[in-house]
Amino acid sequence: MPLLSQSLRCFDEVARRGSLRKAAETLHLTAAAVHQQVLNLEAQVGTPLFDRLAKGMQLTAAGEILVASVRRGQRDLDLALSQVQDLRALRRGHIHLAVSPSSAEHLIPQAMQAAMQRYPGVTYSVRTGSGEQILRWVAAGESDIGFCLRRRPPPGVEEGRAWPQQLGLVTAPGHPLAVAAGKPLRLRDCLEQPLILMAQGTELRAMIDQIDAREHRSTRPLVETSSVAMVCRLVASGMGVGFLIAENVAEDVAAGRLAWRPLADAGARSHSCLFQRSGQATSVAVGMFLQYLEAEIMAIRARLGDVEATPLALDAFAT
């Protein structure tokens, strides 16, 4: 779809044909009109773009530079317009997702609900597992994309987008640790409280363990569970405190059911990442969903005051 100016179109066509007459025939213009457009462009650039030879028009060095830029620009425009048209025409599609159980409880459903309002014909398959399982499913082609905490991907899988992920203390509203001002909150400041922890083997428990296992090795949790929803329910009832990431609690914090305060320990910050097979082209349906997923992630960060919500890498999933 030509969106170039008339002078650039004439310049490009003369470069392709090597002749004013042949370019004019292609463009359905007179040779004089095409030549005038080329002269106008040369005046704007400030240097000749063609050598006028007996056998035709030949690009100068400056012309070679400009024509390469013009053609790159046209290709980029064509690609962008094609992607926009694909989005406008998106009526059907299917997306295979692999995510952590905690993301499947809040973040992914919220992104899906927003996407379905605009694209109701797109369907989804969602499976949950550990980070290692998620990456295996992506590598085997069983999932289009995987979403989990950052880890080294196996051969054949690459990391795409990544967002900072903060572990924080979850309490009932008004809890002394939630309202205490002054020094930053650390894991060791919380260990005398009744603890409602995610079970061993879950990604959220791994974040706690990596801060400093010695801090809580001798601590016996009041409750251990693989369910984020159970942690939230028990903490809201006042039974104890827990440790969850922002995406797990944003809705409850906004509703006043829970309070959340980030931990200052170095190990409390990780990244949530999207993974796909290396070299895999992103489908229009997947690209669409990722826009809604990113919007939901950024909204959560904004609600909880996370100033480091900017995605770190975009290229692998560019649409």
CORPE-V45792 format. One record per residue. PHI is phi in radians with two decimals (999 if undefined). NEAR is the number of other C-alpha atoms within 8 Angstrom. Layout:
# CORPE-V45792
phi:PHI near:NEAR
phi:PHI near:NEAR
This chain:
# CORPE-V45792
phi:999 near:3
phi:-1.33 near:4
phi:-2.04 near:6
phi:-1.29 near:7
phi:-1.14 near:6
phi:-1.07 near:7
phi:-1.15 near:11
phi:-1.23 near:11
phi:-1.12 near:9
phi:-1.13 near:13
phi:-1.04 near:12
phi:-1.12 near:11
phi:-1.22 near:10
phi:-1.11 near:13
phi:-1.09 near:12
phi:-1.23 near:7
phi:-1.56 near:9
phi:1.24 near:11
phi:-2.73 near:10
phi:-1.14 near:13
phi:-1.12 near:8
phi:-1.17 near:10
phi:-1.11 near:16
phi:-1.09 near:12
phi:-1.11 near:9
phi:-1.16 near:8
phi:-1.54 near:7
phi:1.05 near:6
phi:-2.23 near:9
phi:-1.44 near:9
phi:-1.07 near:10
phi:-1.13 near:6
phi:-1.16 near:8
phi:-1.10 near:14
phi:-1.09 near:9
phi:-1.13 near:8
phi:-1.12 near:12
phi:-1.14 near:12
phi:-1.09 near:8
phi:-1.07 near:9
phi:-1.18 near:11
phi:-1.08 near:11
phi:-1.15 near:8
phi:-1.22 near:6
phi:-1.29 near:6
phi:1.61 near:6
phi:-2.77 near:7
phi:-1.10 near:9
phi:-1.82 near:11
phi:-2.34 near:9
phi:-1.62 near:9
phi:-1.50 near:7
phi:-1.96 near:7
phi:-1.07 near:4
phi:-1.56 near:4
phi:2.44 near:9
phi:-1.71 near:13
phi:-2.19 near:10
phi:-1.08 near:11
phi:-1.42 near:10
phi:-1.07 near:7
phi:-1.13 near:10
phi:-1.11 near:11
phi:-1.06 near:10
phi:-1.11 near:8
phi:-1.20 near:8
phi:-1.16 near:11
phi:-1.12 near:8
phi:-1.16 near:8
phi:-1.06 near:10
phi:-1.25 near:9
phi:-1.08 near:8
phi:-1.08 near:8
phi:-1.16 near:11
phi:-1.09 near:8
phi:-1.10 near:8
phi:-1.10 near:9
phi:-1.06 near:9
phi:-1.13 near:8
phi:-1.08 near:8
phi:-1.13 near:8
phi:-1.09 near:8
phi:-1.19 near:10
phi:-1.10 near:8
phi:-1.10 near:8
phi:-1.08 near:9
phi:-1.14 near:9
phi:-1.12 near:6
phi:-1.60 near:6
phi:-1.17 near:10
phi:-2.03 near:8
phi:-2.41 near:8
phi:2.87 near:9
phi:-2.43 near:9
phi:-2.16 near:11
phi:-1.77 near:11
phi:-1.96 near:13
phi:-2.22 near:16
phi:-2.43 near:14
phi:-1.29 near:14
phi:-1.01 near:10
phi:-1.16 near:9
phi:-1.19 near:11
phi:-1.24 near:11
phi:-1.46 near:11
phi:-2.29 near:10
phi:-1.07 near:13
phi:-1.12 near:10
phi:-1.03 near:9
phi:-1.15 near:9
phi:-1.15 near:13
phi:-1.13 near:11
phi:-1.08 near:8
phi:-1.14 near:9
phi:-1.15 near:12
phi:-1.15 near:10
phi:-1.11 near:7
phi:-1.67 near:6
phi:-2.24 near:10
phi:-1.21 near:9
phi:-1.46 near:8
phi:-1.47 near:12
phi:-1.96 near:9
phi:-2.39 near:8
phi:-2.13 near:8
phi:-2.17 near:8
phi:-2.15 near:7
phi:-2.06 near:10
phi:-3.06 near:11
phi:-1.25 near:10
phi:-1.01 near:11
phi:-1.14 near:7
phi:-1.12 near:8
phi:-1.02 near:16
phi:-1.21 near:13
phi:-1.14 near:9
phi:-1.14 near:11
phi:-1.15 near:17
phi:-1.07 near:13
phi:-1.43 near:7
phi:1.37 near:8
phi:-1.42 near:8
phi:-2.31 near:11
phi:-1.21 near:13
phi:-2.46 near:12
phi:-2.09 near:15
phi:-2.34 near:13
phi:-2.82 near:11
phi:-1.16 near:10
phi:-1.04 near:8
phi:-2.75 near:5
phi:-1.26 near:4
phi:-1.28 near:9
phi:-1.30 near:8
phi:-0.96 near:5
phi:1.56 near:7
phi:-2.19 near:13
phi:-2.25 near:10
phi:-1.44 near:11
phi:-1.82 near:13
phi:-1.42 near:14
phi:-2.53 near:13
phi:-2.24 near:11
phi:-0.99 near:12
phi:-2.27 near:10
phi:-1.96 near:12
phi:-1.51 near:13
phi:-2.46 near:13
phi:-1.41 near:13
phi:-1.95 near:14
phi:-2.41 near:16
phi:-1.24 near:13
phi:-1.02 near:10
phi:1.50 near:7
phi:-1.08 near:8
phi:-0.93 near:6
phi:-1.27 near:7
phi:-1.38 near:12
phi:-1.78 near:7
phi:-1.13 near:6
phi:-1.80 near:4
phi:1.89 near:4
phi:-1.20 near:4
phi:-1.06 near:6
phi:-1.51 near:10
phi:-2.13 near:9
phi:-0.98 near:10
phi:-1.10 near:7
phi:-1.29 near:7
phi:-1.89 near:8
phi:-1.32 near:10
phi:-1.47 near:5
phi:-1.43 near:7
phi:-1.07 near:10
phi:-1.80 near:12
phi:-1.99 near:16
phi:-1.93 near:12
phi:-1.18 near:14
phi:-1.20 near:9
phi:-1.00 near:6
phi:1.66 near:6
phi:-1.49 near:10
phi:-1.13 near:10
phi:-1.18 near:10
phi:-1.18 near:12
phi:-1.09 near:10
phi:-1.11 near:12
phi:-1.12 near:12
phi:-1.13 near:8
phi:-1.36 near:8
phi:-1.11 near:11
phi:-3.09 near:9
phi:-1.02 near:9
phi:-1.17 near:6
phi:-1.14 near:8
phi:-2.26 near:9
phi:-1.07 near:6
phi:-1.60 near:6
phi:-1.49 near:6
phi:-1.75 near:5
phi:-1.10 near:9
phi:-1.20 near:8
phi:-2.48 near:7
phi:-2.13 near:9
phi:-2.65 near:11
phi:-1.62 near:7
phi:-1.85 near:9
phi:-1.12 near:12
phi:-1.04 near:7
phi:-1.19 near:8
phi:-0.98 near:13
phi:-1.08 near:12
phi:-1.14 near:8
phi:-1.23 near:11
phi:-1.13 near:16
phi:-1.08 near:12
phi:-1.36 near:7
phi:1.59 near:9
phi:-1.25 near:8
phi:3.11 near:12
phi:-2.15 near:14
phi:-2.38 near:13
phi:-2.35 near:13
phi:-2.41 near:12
phi:-1.60 near:11
phi:-1.00 near:14
phi:-1.13 near:10
phi:-1.30 near:13
phi:-2.15 near:12
phi:-0.97 near:11
phi:-1.14 near:7
phi:-1.20 near:9
phi:-1.14 near:11
phi:-1.08 near:8
phi:-1.49 near:7
phi:1.41 near:8
phi:-1.49 near:10
phi:-2.40 near:15
phi:-2.12 near:12
phi:-2.38 near:12
phi:-2.38 near:9
phi:-1.15 near:9
phi:-1.43 near:13
phi:-1.58 near:8
phi:-1.07 near:10
phi:-1.01 near:6
phi:-1.33 near:10
phi:-1.44 near:13
phi:-1.94 near:10
phi:-2.28 near:11
phi:-2.49 near:11
phi:-1.59 near:12
phi:-2.27 near:14
phi:-1.73 near:12
phi:-2.20 near:15
phi:-2.54 near:14
phi:-1.15 near:13
phi:-1.03 near:7
phi:1.32 near:4
phi:-1.32 near:6
phi:-1.32 near:4
phi:-1.37 near:9
phi:-1.21 near:6
phi:-1.07 near:11
phi:-1.10 near:11
phi:-1.12 near:10
phi:-1.03 near:12
phi:-1.08 near:10
phi:-1.09 near:11
phi:-1.11 near:8
phi:-1.11 near:8
phi:-1.26 near:12
phi:-1.10 near:12
phi:-1.10 near:8
phi:-1.07 near:9
phi:-1.21 near:11
phi:-1.05 near:10
phi:-1.15 near:10
phi:-1.14 near:8
phi:-1.09 near:11
phi:-1.05 near:12
phi:-1.12 near:10
phi:-1.14 near:9
phi:-1.72 near:8
phi:1.30 near:6
phi:-1.44 near:8
phi:-1.43 near:6
phi:-1.92 near:5
phi:-1.55 near:10
phi:-1.18 near:7
phi:-1.10 near:9
phi:-1.53 near:7
phi:-2.53 near:8
phi:-2.22 near:10
phi:-1.06 near:7
phi:-1.14 near:9
phi:-2.03 near:9
phi:-1.06 near:7
phi:-2.01 near:6
